[in-house]
Amino acid sequence: MATQLALARETPTTAVGRKDMFKAFAASLTGTALEFYDFAVYSAAAAIVFPIIFFPAQDPMTGTLLAFSTYAVGYISRPVGGIIFGRLGDEIGRKKVLVITLMLIGVATFLIGLLPTYGSIGIIAPIVLVLLRFAQGVGVGGEWGGAVLLSSEFGDPNRRGFWASAAQIGPPAGNLMANGALAVLTLSLSEQAFLDYGWRIAFLISALLVAFGLWIRLKLEDTPVFKALEARGEKPNAPIREVLLTQRRPLAAAILSRIGPDVLYALCTVFTLTYGIQKLGFDRGQVLTAVMIGSALQLFSMPLAGAVSDRINRRLVYGVAAIGASVWAYVFFIVLEGKSPVVLIIGTVMGLLFHSFMYGPQAAFVVEQFTPRLRSTGSSLAYTFAGIIGGALAPFMFTLLMGAFNSWLPVAAYLSAACLLTLVGLALGRNSNVAEDEEYLQATAATEEAAVR
């Protein structure tokens, strides 16, 4: 293995120019950011708007639990997208899948912005909301695997942590835009105006954002690795079956590695909204500001973490961050009892920093668990199934534990358990095998050079 890595680093790869690398990085980043803008708008609205207009109940906790249940639907539907689009990514290519997923989640989000409330059409409103949320989840479930491969397979495999982080920057960028839009609307409109129509604006403007994302992605060709697989006739015929039969340990490693970061992100960006507003009495604007600052810093800490993991063992960087996140949860809740807006910002920023040093290298780690011909399927399945175990249940469980015990300790313990599962996944995983990509990239370069001649 050491000899293979040394040879790979000494052998120049000419299949991809730096211009194409940065175009792929931008396409992966912008497209994923737009998709997660749509997803994050829903997440924020589920915490502060939907309990009132779609799930009215005398008990505020009941309304919140119902709203977070629809949040979970978006995660539960992700495996559908992962199964459908992950498979297609290995069969028809990464680019085509990314165009379809972007359109799917964009249309669903736009329609949510037009949906009448419970007060207008009764029970039909939350039913349609759940269906549209399901469509969003299907789109996101197929998006991540393709976006990660788009940037990592165009980039230098020796710097996969950095290049693959493009897709990882999408969630904080999307979260920043979503919470920024909601914060502006909250501050510029009265409470009643925001509940009546203000929240809809954040959903409707997604049409413009999705159009921009499509323009970026349609200008790209498919990745050199996929083109080499296609030219050699090595595309899998039954990728899902093959992954489940031959890639069980890599799949388990990838799934478990994702649980801790997903739970931590839900705590920092979703549960903090409810806990800060309902339990500690912070203004909505104060909590949104803390999340926005943390998300803005992640735009830089994500690629930094990916780059660091290229120089230091990726699993080590990932594991240290998981341990740090587990400890941080207890400190965060203790100091937050002082109800200081400054402490709220610092605590949120620290939580998202630990998240960055797990999530930044995560894309590269997950991709590296699977052989190139099964990467789209394997990565998508891992991403979506981990989302159910981690991100889908987390906000619901946080709210349920807080309501049952009236204490933050079970919430912090829940995060610690999730981080422990992540450490198990890292122990099961393997390190990077750069030679796998170099072989395909060099084959594509040779083919293109022959075509020019």
KAURGI-V697895 format. One record per helix or strand. SS is the DSSP state (2 for helix, 1 for strand). FROM is the first residue (numbers start at 1). LEN is the number of residues. Records with the same first field share a line. If there is no record, write none. Layout:
SS: FROM-LEN + FROM-LEN
This chain:
2: 2-9 + 18-31 + 50-4 + 60-17 + 78-14 + 94-21 + 118-4 + 123-32 + 157-32 + 191-14 + 206-13 + 224-9 + 239-8 + 248-32 + 284-28 + 314-23 + 341-28 + 372-34 + 409-20 + 434-19
